[in-house]
Amino acid sequence: MHEIVGKSESERGIWMEEVPVPSYGVNEVLIKIHKTAICGTDIHIYLWDEWAQATIPVPMTVGHEFYGEIAAMVRKYAV
């Protein structure tokens, strides 16, 4: 799968990398992303401005504006 990588180093830009599909555990879901967007924080990260340098830890995967469907899940019920 592809992942937008915000920062692996302290430098300007955002790039995409091929990464393994994440694992998931009990009471968690795997979401297949269909669409994504950016927000103001992502612009700061891309520009790597003074605010981002003081606020954003590296390495970091960016993105929280997305829509998709549940691709897999593991449920555990208490008896």
All heavy atoms as a GROMACS GRO file, in nm:
protein
  630
    1MET      N    1   0.084  -0.117   0.000
    1MET     CA    2   0.000   0.000   0.000
    1MET      C    3   0.088   0.123   0.000
    1MET      O    4   0.206   0.115   0.032
    1MET     CB    5  -0.094  -0.001   0.119
    1MET     CG    6  -0.033   0.033   0.253
    1MET     SD    7  -0.159   0.041   0.380
    1MET     CE    8  -0.098   0.179   0.470
    2HIS      N    9   0.031   0.235  -0.039
    2HIS     CA   10   0.105   0.361  -0.039
    2HIS      C   11   0.068   0.441   0.085
    2HIS      O   12  -0.046   0.436   0.132
    2HIS     CB   13   0.073   0.442  -0.164
    2HIS     CG   14   0.130   0.383  -0.287
    2HIS    ND1   15   0.058   0.300  -0.369
    2HIS    CD2   16   0.253   0.392  -0.341
    2HIS    CE1   17   0.134   0.261  -0.468
    2HIS    NE2   18   0.254   0.315  -0.454
    3GLU      N   19   0.163   0.517   0.134
    3GLU     CA   20   0.142   0.599   0.252
    3GLU      C   21   0.208   0.734   0.227
    3GLU      O   22   0.319   0.740   0.176
    3GLU     CB   23   0.207   0.530   0.372
    3GLU     CG   24   0.209   0.611   0.498
    3GLU     CD   25   0.276   0.533   0.610
    3GLU    OE1   26   0.400   0.541   0.623
    3GLU    OE2   27   0.204   0.464   0.684
    4ILE      N   28   0.136   0.841   0.260
    4ILE     CA   29   0.196   0.974   0.254
    4ILE      C   30   0.283   0.989   0.378
    4ILE      O   31   0.235   0.981   0.490
    4ILE     CB   32   0.090   1.085   0.250
    4ILE    CG1   33   0.004   1.072   0.124
    4ILE    CG2   34   0.155   1.222   0.258
    4ILE    CD1   35   0.078   1.094  -0.005
    5VAL      N   36   0.409   1.008   0.356
    5VAL     CA   37   0.503   1.021   0.466
    5VAL      C   38   0.532   1.169   0.484
    5VAL      O   39   0.577   1.236   0.392
    5VAL     CB   40   0.633   0.945   0.435
    5VAL    CG1   41   0.734   0.965   0.545
    5VAL    CG2   42   0.602   0.798   0.415
    6GLY      N   43   0.500   1.220   0.601
    6GLY     CA   44   0.519   1.362   0.626
    6GLY      C   45   0.664   1.394   0.651
    6GLY      O   46   0.720   1.480   0.586
    7LYS      N   47   0.720   1.324   0.741
    7LYS     CA   48   0.857   1.356   0.777
    7LYS      C   49   0.930   1.232   0.825
    7LYS      O   50   0.887   1.164   0.915
    7LYS     CB   51   0.862   1.459   0.891
    7LYS     CG   52   0.806   1.592   0.857
    7LYS     CD   53   0.896   1.663   0.759
    7LYS     CE   54   0.818   1.759   0.676
    7LYS     NZ   55   0.880   1.797   0.555
    8SER      N   56   1.039   1.201   0.759
    8SER     CA   57   1.132   1.104   0.816
    8SER      C   58   1.259   1.178   0.856
    8SER      O   59   1.341   1.126   0.929
    8SER     CB   60   1.162   0.991   0.717
    8SER     OG   61   1.218   1.042   0.600
    9GLU      N   62   1.270   1.301   0.805
    9GLU     CA   63   1.381   1.389   0.839
    9GLU      C   64   1.327   1.532   0.849
    9GLU      O   65   1.219   1.562   0.801
    9GLU     CB   66   1.489   1.383   0.731
    9GLU     CG   67   1.550   1.246   0.714
    9GLU     CD   68   1.653   1.243   0.604
    9GLU    OE1   69   1.700   1.350   0.561
    9GLU    OE2   70   1.686   1.133   0.560
   10SER      N   71   1.404   1.618   0.909
   10SER     CA   72   1.365   1.758   0.923
   10SER      C   73   1.398   1.833   0.795
   10SER      O   74   1.502   1.898   0.783
   10SER     CB   75   1.438   1.822   1.042
   10SER     OG   76   1.398   1.760   1.161
   11GLU      N   77   1.309   1.823   0.697
   11GLU     CA   78   1.329   1.893   0.570
   11GLU      C   79   1.194   1.926   0.508
   11GLU      O   80   1.092   1.869   0.545
   11GLU     CB   81   1.412   1.809   0.473
   11GLU     CG   82   1.346   1.677   0.437
   11GLU     CD   83   1.434   1.588   0.351
   11GLU    OE1   84   1.552   1.574   0.383
   11GLU    OE2   85   1.383   1.533   0.253
   12ARG      N   86   1.194   2.017   0.413
   12ARG     CA   87   1.071   2.058   0.346
   12ARG      C   88   1.020   1.946   0.256
   12ARG      O   89   1.098   1.874   0.194
   12ARG     CB   90   1.100   2.182   0.263
   12ARG     CG   91   0.979   2.237   0.194
   12ARG     CD   92   1.013   2.359   0.112
   12ARG     NE   93   0.896   2.398   0.036
   12ARG     CZ   94   0.865   2.521   0.005
   12ARG    NH1   95   0.943   2.618   0.042
   12ARG    NH2   96   0.757   2.547  -0.064
   13GLY      N   97   0.886   1.932   0.248
   13GLY     CA   98   0.825   1.839   0.154
   13GLY      C   99   0.745   1.729   0.221
   13GLY      O  100   0.752   1.709   0.342
   14ILE      N  101   0.666   1.664   0.140
   14ILE     CA  102   0.589   1.546   0.178
   14ILE      C  103   0.602   1.450   0.060
   14ILE      O  104   0.599   1.491  -0.055
   14ILE     CB  105   0.439   1.581   0.200
   14ILE    CG1  106   0.424   1.673   0.321
   14ILE    CG2  107   0.357   1.455   0.219
   14ILE    CD1  108   0.281   1.719   0.346
   15TRP      N  109   0.618   1.321   0.086
   15TRP     CA  110   0.636   1.225  -0.020
   15TRP      C  111   0.559   1.096   0.011
   15TRP      O  112   0.514   1.074   0.121
   15TRP     CB  113   0.783   1.197  -0.044
   15TRP     CG  114   0.859   1.166   0.080
   15TRP    CD1  115   0.881   1.044   0.134
   15TRP    CD2  116   0.919   1.260   0.168
   15TRP    NE1  117   0.952   1.055   0.250
   15TRP    CE2  118   0.976   1.187   0.274
   15TRP    CE3  119   0.930   1.400   0.169
   15TRP    CZ2  120   1.044   1.248   0.379
   15TRP    CZ3  121   0.998   1.460   0.274
   15TRP    CH2  122   1.055   1.384   0.376
   16MET      N  123   0.547   1.013  -0.092
   16MET     CA  124   0.474   0.888  -0.079
   16MET      C  125   0.574   0.773  -0.083
   16MET      O  126   0.669   0.775  -0.161
   16MET     CB  127   0.374   0.874  -0.193
   16MET     CG  128   0.281   0.757  -0.178
   16MET     SD  129   0.158   0.747  -0.310
   16MET     CE  130   0.070   0.898  -0.287
   17GLU      N  131   0.549   0.673   0.002
   17GLU     CA  132   0.634   0.554   0.006
   17GLU      C  133   0.547   0.430   0.004
   17GLU      O  134   0.432   0.432   0.048
   17GLU     CB  135   0.719   0.552   0.133
   17GLU     CG  136   0.823   0.659   0.140
   17GLU     CD  137   0.907   0.653   0.267
   17GLU    OE1  138   0.881   0.566   0.353
   17GLU    OE2  139   0.996   0.738   0.280
   18GLU      N  140   0.602   0.321  -0.043
   18GLU     CA  141   0.537   0.190  -0.037
   18GLU      C  142   0.565   0.132   0.101
   18GLU      O  143   0.680   0.126   0.144
   18GLU     CB  144   0.593   0.099  -0.145
   18GLU     CG  145   0.522  -0.034  -0.159
   18GLU     CD  146   0.383  -0.022  -0.219
   18GLU    OE1  147   0.356   0.070  -0.297
   18GLU    OE2  148   0.302  -0.109  -0.187
   19VAL      N  149   0.459   0.094   0.171
   19VAL     CA  150   0.473   0.039   0.306
   19VAL      C  151   0.385  -0.086   0.318
   19VAL      O  152   0.290  -0.103   0.243
   19VAL     CB  153   0.432   0.141   0.416
   19VAL    CG1  154   0.523   0.263   0.413
   19VAL    CG2  155   0.288   0.182   0.402
   20PRO      N  156   0.415  -0.174   0.414
   20PRO     CA  157   0.330  -0.292   0.432
   20PRO      C  158   0.192  -0.252   0.488
   20PRO      O  159   0.180  -0.149   0.555
   20PRO     CB  160   0.405  -0.376   0.535
   20PRO     CG  161   0.528  -0.304   0.572
   20PRO     CD  162   0.531  -0.173   0.500
   21VAL      N  163   0.092  -0.333   0.458
   21VAL     CA  164  -0.040  -0.312   0.517
   21VAL      C  165  -0.026  -0.328   0.667
   21VAL      O  166   0.035  -0.425   0.714
   21VAL     CB  167  -0.142  -0.412   0.460
   21VAL    CG1  168  -0.276  -0.401   0.531
   21VAL    CG2  169  -0.158  -0.393   0.310
   22PRO      N  170  -0.079  -0.233   0.746
   22PRO     CA  171  -0.061  -0.243   0.892
   22PRO      C  172  -0.135  -0.362   0.951
   22PRO      O  173  -0.239  -0.404   0.899
   22PRO     CB  174  -0.118  -0.111   0.944
   22PRO     CG  175  -0.198  -0.054   0.834
   22PRO     CD  176  -0.151  -0.114   0.706
   23SER      N  177  -0.082  -0.414   1.059
   23SER     CA  178  -0.150  -0.522   1.131
   23SER      C  179  -0.256  -0.460   1.222
   23SER      O  180  -0.253  -0.340   1.250
   23SER     CB  181  -0.051  -0.603   1.211
   23SER     OG  182   0.013  -0.521   1.306
   24TYR      N  183  -0.348  -0.540   1.264
   24TYR     CA  184  -0.454  -0.493   1.354
   24TYR      C  185  -0.486  -0.605   1.451
   24TYR      O  186  -0.462  -0.722   1.424
   24TYR     CB  187  -0.578  -0.448   1.277
   24TYR     CG  188  -0.632  -0.554   1.183
   24TYR    CD1  189  -0.732  -0.638   1.223
   24TYR    CD2  190  -0.578  -0.569   1.056
   24TYR    CE1  191  -0.781  -0.737   1.139
   24TYR    CE2  192  -0.625  -0.667   0.971
   24TYR     CZ  193  -0.726  -0.751   1.013
   24TYR     OH  194  -0.773  -0.848   0.929
   25GLY      N  195  -0.536  -0.566   1.567
   25GLY     CA  196  -0.562  -0.663   1.672
   25GLY      C  197  -0.709  -0.670   1.710
   25GLY      O  198  -0.796  -0.617   1.641
   26VAL      N  199  -0.734  -0.733   1.822
   26VAL     CA  200  -0.870  -0.752   1.872
   26VAL      C  201  -0.933  -0.615   1.897
   26VAL      O  202  -0.870  -0.524   1.952
   26VAL     CB  203  -0.867  -0.835   2.003
   26VAL    CG1  204  -1.005  -0.844   2.066
   26VAL    CG2  205  -0.813  -0.974   1.973
   27ASN      N  206  -1.058  -0.601   1.855
   27ASN     CA  207  -1.137  -0.478   1.867
   27ASN      C  208  -1.076  -0.361   1.790
   27ASN      O  209  -1.096  -0.245   1.826
   27ASN     CB  210  -1.160  -0.441   2.014
   27ASN     CG  211  -1.245  -0.543   2.085
   27ASN    OD1  212  -1.333  -0.605   2.026
   27ASN    ND2  213  -1.218  -0.565   2.211
   28GLU      N  214  -1.004  -0.390   1.684
   28GLU     CA  215  -0.952  -0.288   1.594
   28GLU      C  216  -1.000  -0.318   1.453
   28GLU      O  217  -1.041  -0.430   1.422
   28GLU     CB  218  -0.799  -0.286   1.596
   28GLU     CG  219  -0.742  -0.244   1.729
   28GLU     CD  220  -0.590  -0.239   1.728
   28GLU    OE1  221  -0.526  -0.313   1.650
   28GLU    OE2  222  -0.537  -0.161   1.806
   29VAL      N  223  -0.996  -0.217   1.367
   29VAL     CA  224  -1.036  -0.234   1.228
   29VAL      C  225  -0.925  -0.190   1.135
   29VAL      O  226  -0.841  -0.107   1.171
   29VAL     CB  227  -1.165  -0.156   1.194
   29VAL    CG1  228  -1.282  -0.206   1.278
   29VAL    CG2  229  -1.146  -0.007   1.211
   30LEU      N  230  -0.926  -0.245   1.015
   30LEU     CA  231  -0.839  -0.201   0.907
   30LEU      C  232  -0.928  -0.126   0.810
   30LEU      O  233  -1.030  -0.179   0.766
   30LEU     CB  234  -0.774  -0.322   0.839
   30LEU     CG  235  -0.683  -0.290   0.721
   30LEU    CD1  236  -0.559  -0.213   0.768
   30LEU    CD2  237  -0.642  -0.418   0.650
   31ILE      N  238  -0.895  -0.002   0.778
   31ILE     CA  239  -0.977   0.081   0.691
   31ILE      C  240  -0.909   0.095   0.556
   31ILE      O  241  -0.792   0.133   0.548
   31ILE     CB  242  -1.003   0.219   0.754
   31ILE    CG1  243  -1.078   0.203   0.885
   31ILE    CG2  244  -1.081   0.308   0.657
   31ILE    CD1  245  -1.099   0.331   0.962
   32LYS      N  246  -0.982   0.064   0.450
   32LYS     CA  247  -0.934   0.085   0.314
   32LYS      C  248  -0.972   0.229   0.276
   32LYS      O  249  -1.090   0.262   0.267
   32LYS     CB  250  -0.997  -0.013   0.216
   32LYS     CG  251  -0.949   0.006   0.075
   32LYS     CD  252  -1.008  -0.096  -0.019
   32LYS     CE  253  -0.954  -0.073  -0.160
   32LYS     NZ  254  -1.009  -0.172  -0.252
   33ILE      N  255  -0.873   0.312   0.256
   33ILE     CA  256  -0.895   0.453   0.228
   33ILE      C  257  -0.934   0.472   0.082
   33ILE      O  258  -0.869   0.420  -0.008
   33ILE     CB  259  -0.768   0.536   0.259
   33ILE    CG1  260  -0.722   0.513   0.403
   33ILE    CG2  261  -0.792   0.684   0.230
   33ILE    CD1  262  -0.822   0.549   0.508
   34HIS      N  263  -1.041   0.549   0.059
   34HIS     CA  264  -1.086   0.580  -0.076
   34HIS      C  265  -1.046   0.721  -0.119
   34HIS      O  266  -1.006   0.743  -0.232
   34HIS     CB  267  -1.238   0.565  -0.088
   34HIS     CG  268  -1.285   0.425  -0.074
   34HIS    ND1  269  -1.257   0.326  -0.167
   34HIS    CD2  270  -1.357   0.364   0.022
   34HIS    CE1  271  -1.311   0.212  -0.128
   34HIS    NE2  272  -1.372   0.232  -0.014
   35LYS      N  273  -1.061   0.815  -0.030
   35LYS     CA  274  -1.028   0.955  -0.059
   35LYS      C  275  -0.960   1.016   0.062
   35LYS      O  276  -0.984   0.976   0.176
   35LYS     CB  277  -1.155   1.038  -0.088
   35LYS     CG  278  -1.239   0.988  -0.202
   35LYS     CD  279  -1.180   1.027  -0.333
   35LYS     CE  280  -1.273   0.979  -0.445
   35LYS     NZ  281  -1.223   1.002  -0.575
   36THR      N  282  -0.877   1.114   0.037
   36THR     CA  283  -0.811   1.184   0.146
   36THR      C  284  -0.797   1.332   0.110
   36THR      O  285  -0.810   1.369  -0.007
   36THR     CB  286  -0.674   1.120   0.178
   36THR    OG1  287  -0.620   1.178   0.296
   36THR    CG2  288  -0.577   1.137   0.064
   37ALA      N  289  -0.775   1.414   0.208
   37ALA     CA  290  -0.760   1.558   0.187
   37ALA      C  291  -0.649   1.610   0.277
   37ALA      O  292  -0.593   1.536   0.356
   37ALA     CB  293  -0.892   1.628   0.219
   38ILE      N  294  -0.618   1.736   0.262
   38ILE     CA  295  -0.517   1.797   0.347
   38ILE      C  296  -0.583   1.906   0.432
   38ILE      O  297  -0.692   1.952   0.402
   38ILE     CB  298  -0.401   1.857   0.265
   38ILE    CG1  299  -0.451   1.965   0.171
   38ILE    CG2  300  -0.327   1.748   0.191
   38ILE    CD1  301  -0.341   2.042   0.103
   39CYS      N  302  -0.515   1.943   0.539
   39CYS     CA  303  -0.564   2.050   0.625
   39CYS      C  304  -0.451   2.151   0.645
   39CYS      O  305  -0.340   2.134   0.593
   39CYS     CB  306  -0.612   1.994   0.758
   39CYS     SG  307  -0.481   1.932   0.864
   40GLY      N  308  -0.477   2.253   0.722
   40GLY     CA  309  -0.378   2.358   0.745
   40GLY      C  310  -0.249   2.307   0.806
   40GLY      O  311  -0.140   2.352   0.769
   41THR      N  312  -0.260   2.211   0.896
   41THR     CA  313  -0.138   2.154   0.957
   41THR      C  314  -0.051   2.088   0.852
   41THR      O  315   0.072   2.100   0.856
   41THR     CB  316  -0.176   2.053   1.067
   41THR    OG1  317  -0.251   2.121   1.167
   41THR    CG2  318  -0.053   1.990   1.129
   42ASP      N  319  -0.113   2.019   0.756
   42ASP     CA  320  -0.036   1.954   0.650
   42ASP      C  321   0.043   2.056   0.567
   42ASP      O  322   0.155   2.028   0.524
   42ASP     CB  323  -0.128   1.873   0.558
   42ASP     CG  324  -0.201   1.763   0.632
   42ASP    OD1  325  -0.143   1.706   0.726
   42ASP    OD2  326  -0.316   1.733   0.595
   43ILE      N  327  -0.013   2.174   0.546
   43ILE     CA  328   0.059   2.280   0.473
   43ILE      C  329   0.183   2.323   0.552
   43ILE      O  330   0.291   2.338   0.495
   43ILE     CB  331  -0.033   2.400   0.445
   43ILE    CG1  332  -0.154   2.359   0.361
   43ILE    CG2  333   0.045   2.513   0.378
   43ILE    CD1  334  -0.121   2.303   0.224
   44HIS      N  335   0.167   2.341   0.682
   44HIS     CA  336   0.282   2.376   0.766
   44HIS      C  337   0.390   2.268   0.758
   44HIS      O  338   0.510   2.298   0.749
   44HIS     CB  339   0.241   2.392   0.913
   44HIS     CG  340   0.162   2.515   0.941
   44HIS    ND1  341   0.218   2.641   0.943
   44HIS    CD2  342   0.031   2.531   0.970
   44HIS    CE1  343   0.125   2.729   0.972
   44HIS    NE2  344   0.010   2.666   0.989
   45ILE      N  345   0.347   2.141   0.759
   45ILE     CA  346   0.442   2.030   0.752
   45ILE      C  347   0.514   2.030   0.617
   45ILE      O  348   0.635   2.014   0.610
   45ILE     CB  349   0.372   1.896   0.778
   45ILE    CG1  350   0.323   1.890   0.923
   45ILE    CG2  351   0.463   1.778   0.747
   45ILE    CD1  352   0.230   1.775   0.954
   46TYR      N  353   0.437   2.050   0.509
   46TYR     CA  354   0.498   2.054   0.376
   46TYR      C  355   0.601   2.165   0.366
   46TYR      O  356   0.713   2.145   0.316
   46TYR     CB  357   0.391   2.071   0.267
   46TYR     CG  358   0.451   2.089   0.131
   46TYR    CD1  359   0.498   1.979   0.060
   46TYR    CD2  360   0.467   2.216   0.076
   46TYR    CE1  361   0.557   1.995  -0.064
   46TYR    CE2  362   0.526   2.233  -0.047
   46TYR     CZ  363   0.571   2.122  -0.117
   46TYR     OH  364   0.630   2.138  -0.239
   47LEU      N  365   0.565   2.284   0.412
   47LEU     CA  366   0.656   2.400   0.404
   47LEU      C  367   0.770   2.389   0.505
   47LEU      O  368   0.873   2.454   0.489
   47LEU     CB  369   0.578   2.529   0.429
   47LEU     CG  370   0.473   2.563   0.324
   47LEU    CD1  371   0.392   2.684   0.367
   47LEU    CD2  372   0.538   2.586   0.188
   48TRP      N  373   0.751   2.306   0.607
   48TRP     CA  374   0.846   2.288   0.717
   48TRP      C  375   0.886   2.425   0.773
   48TRP      O  376   1.002   2.458   0.790
   48TRP     CB  377   0.966   2.206   0.674
   48TRP     CG  378   1.035   2.144   0.792
   48TRP    CD1  379   1.167   2.161   0.827
   48TRP    CD2  380   0.979   2.059   0.892
   48TRP    NE1  381   1.195   2.091   0.943
   48TRP    CE2  382   1.080   2.027   0.984
   48TRP    CE3  383   0.852   2.007   0.914
   48TRP    CZ2  384   1.060   1.946   1.096
   48TRP    CZ3  385   0.831   1.926   1.025
   48TRP    CH2  386   0.934   1.896   1.113
   49ASP      N  387   0.781   2.503   0.805
   49ASP     CA  388   0.802   2.638   0.857
   49ASP      C  389   0.840   2.636   1.005
   49ASP      O  390   0.855   2.529   1.064
   49ASP     CB  391   0.678   2.724   0.831
   49ASP     CG  392   0.551   2.669   0.896
   49ASP    OD1  393   0.558   2.589   0.992
   49ASP    OD2  394   0.442   2.708   0.851
   50GLU      N  395   0.854   2.753   1.062
   50GLU     CA  396   0.898   2.764   1.202
   50GLU      C  397   0.803   2.690   1.297
   50GLU      O  398   0.846   2.622   1.389
   50GLU     CB  399   0.907   2.912   1.240
   50GLU     CG  400   0.966   2.937   1.376
   50GLU     CD  401   0.981   3.086   1.405
   50GLU    OE1  402   1.011   3.162   1.313
   50GLU    OE2  403   0.962   3.123   1.523
   51TRP      N  404   0.672   2.704   1.273
   51TRP     CA  405   0.573   2.637   1.360
   51TRP      C  406   0.592   2.485   1.352
   51TRP      O  407   0.595   2.417   1.454
   51TRP     CB  408   0.431   2.675   1.319
   51TRP     CG  409   0.329   2.605   1.401
   51TRP    CD1  410   0.278   2.646   1.521
   51TRP    CD2  411   0.268   2.478   1.373
   51TRP    NE1  412   0.188   2.552   1.569
   51TRP    CE2  413   0.180   2.448   1.480
   51TRP    CE3  414   0.278   2.386   1.269
   51TRP    CZ2  415   0.104   2.332   1.485
   51TRP    CZ3  416   0.202   2.270   1.274
   51TRP    CH2  417   0.117   2.244   1.381
   52ALA      N  418   0.603   2.431   1.231
   52ALA     CA  419   0.617   2.286   1.215
   52ALA      C  420   0.746   2.236   1.280
   52ALA      O  421   0.746   2.132   1.347
   52ALA     CB  422   0.614   2.249   1.066
   53GLN      N  423   0.854   2.308   1.262
   53GLN     CA  424   0.982   2.266   1.319
   53GLN      C  425   0.976   2.259   1.471
   53GLN      O  426   1.040   2.173   1.532
   53GLN     CB  427   1.093   2.361   1.275
   53GLN     CG  428   1.123   2.350   1.128
   53GLN     CD  429   1.225   2.451   1.083
   53GLN    OE1  430   1.322   2.477   1.152
   53GLN    NE2  431   1.203   2.509   0.966
   54ALA      N  432   0.897   2.348   1.532
   54ALA     CA  433   0.885   2.350   1.678
   54ALA      C  434   0.780   2.252   1.730
   54ALA      O  435   0.780   2.220   1.849
   54ALA     CB  436   0.851   2.491   1.724
   55THR      N  437   0.690   2.205   1.643
   55THR     CA  438   0.573   2.130   1.689
   55THR      C  439   0.571   1.984   1.645
   55THR      O  440   0.527   1.898   1.720
   55THR     CB  441   0.444   2.198   1.636
   55THR    OG1  442   0.449   2.336   1.671
   55THR    CG2  443   0.320   2.135   1.696
   56ILE      N  444   0.616   1.955   1.526
   56ILE     CA  445   0.598   1.823   1.464
   56ILE      C  446   0.719   1.734   1.494
   56ILE      O  447   0.831   1.766   1.454
   56ILE     CB  448   0.579   1.836   1.312
   56ILE    CG1  449   0.462   1.929   1.280
   56ILE    CG2  450   0.561   1.699   1.248
   56ILE    CD1  451   0.328   1.886   1.336
   57PRO      N  452   0.696   1.619   1.560
   57PRO     CA  453   0.806   1.525   1.582
   57PRO      C  454   0.836   1.447   1.454
   57PRO      O  455   0.747   1.422   1.374
   57PRO     CB  456   0.751   1.432   1.691
   57PRO     CG  457   0.604   1.433   1.668
   57PRO     CD  458   0.571   1.572   1.618
   58VAL      N  459   0.960   1.413   1.435
   58VAL     CA  460   0.996   1.328   1.322
   58VAL      C  461   1.061   1.201   1.375
   58VAL      O  462   1.130   1.205   1.476
   58VAL     CB  463   1.093   1.400   1.224
   58VAL    CG1  464   1.023   1.510   1.152
   58VAL    CG2  465   1.217   1.451   1.293
   59PRO      N  466   1.037   1.085   1.317
   59PRO     CA  467   0.953   1.063   1.199
   59PRO      C  468   0.804   1.069   1.234
   59PRO      O  469   0.766   1.046   1.348
   59PRO     CB  470   0.992   0.922   1.154
   59PRO     CG  471   1.035   0.853   1.278
   59PRO     CD  472   1.097   0.960   1.365
   60MET      N  473   0.723   1.099   1.134
   60MET     CA  474   0.578   1.110   1.153
   60MET      C  475   0.506   1.082   1.022
   60MET      O  476   0.547   1.129   0.917
   60MET     CB  477   0.541   1.250   1.200
   60MET     CG  478   0.393   1.271   1.214
   60MET     SD  479   0.355   1.443   1.248
   60MET     CE  480   0.192   1.426   1.312
   61THR      N  481   0.399   1.004   1.028
   61THR     CA  482   0.310   0.985   0.914
   61THR      C  483   0.198   1.086   0.928
   61THR      O  484   0.135   1.094   1.033
   61THR     CB  485   0.252   0.842   0.913
   61THR    OG1  486   0.360   0.750   0.904
   61THR    CG2  487   0.157   0.823   0.798
   62VAL      N  488   0.174   1.163   0.824
   62VAL     CA  489   0.072   1.268   0.831
   62VAL      C  490  -0.061   1.216   0.778
   62VAL      O  491  -0.068   1.115   0.709
   62VAL     CB  492   0.114   1.394   0.752
   62VAL    CG1  493   0.242   1.451   0.807
   62VAL    CG2  494   0.126   1.366   0.605
   63GLY      N  495  -0.166   1.288   0.810
   63GLY     CA  496  -0.297   1.260   0.755
   63GLY      C  497  -0.399   1.218   0.858
   63GLY      O  498  -0.373   1.131   0.940
   64HIS      N  499  -0.511   1.284   0.856
   64HIS     CA  500  -0.623   1.247   0.941
   64HIS      C  501  -0.755   1.284   0.875
   64HIS      O  502  -0.861   1.261   0.930
   64HIS     CB  503  -0.612   1.313   1.080
   64HIS     CG  504  -0.615   1.462   1.076
   64HIS    ND1  505  -0.500   1.536   1.061
   64HIS    CD2  506  -0.717   1.548   1.080
   64HIS    CE1  507  -0.533   1.664   1.059
   64HIS    NE2  508  -0.663   1.675   1.069
   65GLU      N  509  -0.750   1.339   0.756
   65GLU     CA  510  -0.868   1.377   0.680
   65GLU      C  511  -0.890   1.272   0.572
   65GLU      O  512  -0.830   1.280   0.465
   65GLU     CB  513  -0.848   1.515   0.615
   65GLU     CG  514  -0.804   1.624   0.710
   65GLU     CD  515  -0.920   1.685   0.787
   65GLU    OE1  516  -1.035   1.664   0.747
   65GLU    OE2  517  -0.893   1.751   0.887
   66PHE      N  518  -0.972   1.170   0.598
   66PHE     CA  519  -0.989   1.065   0.499
   66PHE      C  520  -1.128   1.001   0.510
   66PHE      O  521  -1.200   1.020   0.607
   66PHE     CB  522  -0.881   0.958   0.511
   66PHE     CG  523  -0.873   0.893   0.647
   66PHE    CD1  524  -0.955   0.787   0.680
   66PHE    CD2  525  -0.784   0.940   0.742
   66PHE    CE1  526  -0.948   0.728   0.805
   66PHE    CE2  527  -0.776   0.881   0.867
   66PHE     CZ  528  -0.858   0.775   0.899
   67TYR      N  529  -1.161   0.924   0.408
   67TYR     CA  530  -1.287   0.850   0.404
   67TYR      C  531  -1.258   0.714   0.343
   67TYR      O  532  -1.175   0.701   0.254
   67TYR     CB  533  -1.390   0.930   0.324
   67TYR     CG  534  -1.467   0.854   0.220
   67TYR    CD1  535  -1.579   0.781   0.256
   67TYR    CD2  536  -1.429   0.854   0.088
   67TYR    CE1  537  -1.651   0.711   0.161
   67TYR    CE2  538  -1.500   0.786  -0.008
   67TYR     CZ  539  -1.611   0.714   0.030
   67TYR     OH  540  -1.681   0.644  -0.064
   68GLY      N  541  -1.324   0.612   0.396
   68GLY     CA  542  -1.302   0.478   0.343
   68GLY      C  543  -1.404   0.380   0.397
   68GLY      O  544  -1.510   0.418   0.445
   69GLU      N  545  -1.370   0.252   0.388
   69GLU     CA  546  -1.460   0.147   0.435
   69GLU      C  547  -1.381   0.049   0.521
   69GLU      O  548  -1.259   0.036   0.506
   69GLU     CB  549  -1.523   0.074   0.317
   69GLU     CG  550  -1.422  -0.003   0.233
   69GLU     CD  551  -1.485  -0.074   0.116
   69GLU    OE1  552  -1.557  -0.174   0.138
   69GLU    OE2  553  -1.460  -0.029   0.002
   70ILE      N  554  -1.451  -0.019   0.608
   70ILE     CA  555  -1.387  -0.120   0.691
   70ILE      C  556  -1.351  -0.239   0.601
   70ILE      O  557  -1.438  -0.298   0.539
   70ILE     CB  558  -1.477  -0.164   0.807
   70ILE    CG1  559  -1.500  -0.045   0.901
   70ILE    CG2  560  -1.416  -0.282   0.881
   70ILE    CD1  561  -1.599  -0.072   1.012
   71ALA      N  562  -1.223  -0.270   0.595
   71ALA     CA  563  -1.175  -0.380   0.511
   71ALA      C  564  -1.164  -0.510   0.590
   71ALA      O  565  -1.179  -0.619   0.536
   71ALA     CB  566  -1.040  -0.344   0.450
   72ALA      N  567  -1.136  -0.499   0.721
   72ALA     CA  568  -1.122  -0.617   0.806
   72ALA      C  569  -1.136  -0.575   0.951
   72ALA      O  570  -1.110  -0.459   0.985
   72ALA     CB  571  -0.986  -0.684   0.783
   73MET      N  572  -1.179  -0.669   1.034
   73MET     CA  573  -1.188  -0.641   1.177
   73MET      C  574  -1.183  -0.770   1.256
   73MET      O  575  -1.212  -0.877   1.204
   73MET     CB  576  -1.313  -0.562   1.211
   73MET     CG  577  -1.442  -0.643   1.206
   73MET     SD  578  -1.580  -0.548   1.268
   73MET     CE  579  -1.670  -0.522   1.119
   74VAL      N  580  -1.143  -0.756   1.381
   74VAL     CA  581  -1.143  -0.868   1.476
   74VAL      C  582  -1.224  -0.822   1.596
   74VAL      O  583  -1.192  -0.721   1.658
   74VAL     CB  584  -1.000  -0.905   1.520
   74VAL    CG1  585  -1.003  -1.016   1.623
   74VAL    CG2  586  -0.916  -0.945   1.400
   75ARG      N  587  -1.331  -0.895   1.626
   75ARG     CA  588  -1.413  -0.861   1.741
   75ARG      C  589  -1.403  -0.971   1.846
   75ARG      O  590  -1.397  -1.088   1.813
   75ARG     CB  591  -1.560  -0.844   1.701
   75ARG     CG  592  -1.585  -0.720   1.624
   75ARG     CD  593  -1.731  -0.695   1.616
   75ARG     NE  594  -1.779  -0.748   1.490
   75ARG     CZ  595  -1.904  -0.741   1.449
   75ARG    NH1  596  -1.994  -0.684   1.526
   75ARG    NH2  597  -1.940  -0.788   1.332
   76LYS      N  598  -1.406  -0.930   1.969
   76LYS     CA  599  -1.405  -1.024   2.079
   76LYS      C  600  -1.517  -0.982   2.173
   76LYS      O  601  -1.520  -0.870   2.221
   76LYS     CB  602  -1.271  -1.023   2.153
   76LYS     CG  603  -1.265  -1.124   2.265
   76LYS     CD  604  -1.128  -1.124   2.329
   76LYS     CE  605  -1.124  -1.226   2.441
   76LYS     NZ  606  -0.993  -1.232   2.505
   77TYR      N  607  -1.608  -1.074   2.199
   77TYR     CA  608  -1.722  -1.045   2.284
   77TYR      C  609  -1.698  -1.103   2.424
   77TYR      O  610  -1.651  -1.214   2.439
   77TYR     CB  611  -1.851  -1.106   2.228
   77TYR     CG  612  -1.891  -1.046   2.096
   77TYR    CD1  613  -1.858  -1.109   1.976
   77TYR    CD2  614  -1.959  -0.926   2.092
   77TYR    CE1  615  -1.895  -1.052   1.855
   77TYR    CE2  616  -1.996  -0.869   1.972
   77TYR     CZ  617  -1.964  -0.933   1.854
   77TYR     OH  618  -2.000  -0.879   1.734
   78ALA      N  619  -1.735  -1.026   2.524
   78ALA     CA  620  -1.729  -1.075   2.664
   78ALA      C  621  -1.850  -1.163   2.688
   78ALA      O  622  -1.960  -1.133   2.648
   78ALA     CB  623  -1.727  -0.958   2.761
   79VAL      N  624  -1.829  -1.275   2.757
   79VAL     CA  625  -1.938  -1.368   2.786
   79VAL      C  626  -1.977  -1.356   2.931
   79VAL      O  627  -1.898  -1.341   3.019
   79VAL     CB  628  -1.896  -1.512   2.754
   79VAL    CG1  629  -2.008  -1.608   2.790
   79VAL    CG2  630  -1.857  -1.525   2.610
   0.00000   0.00000   0.00000
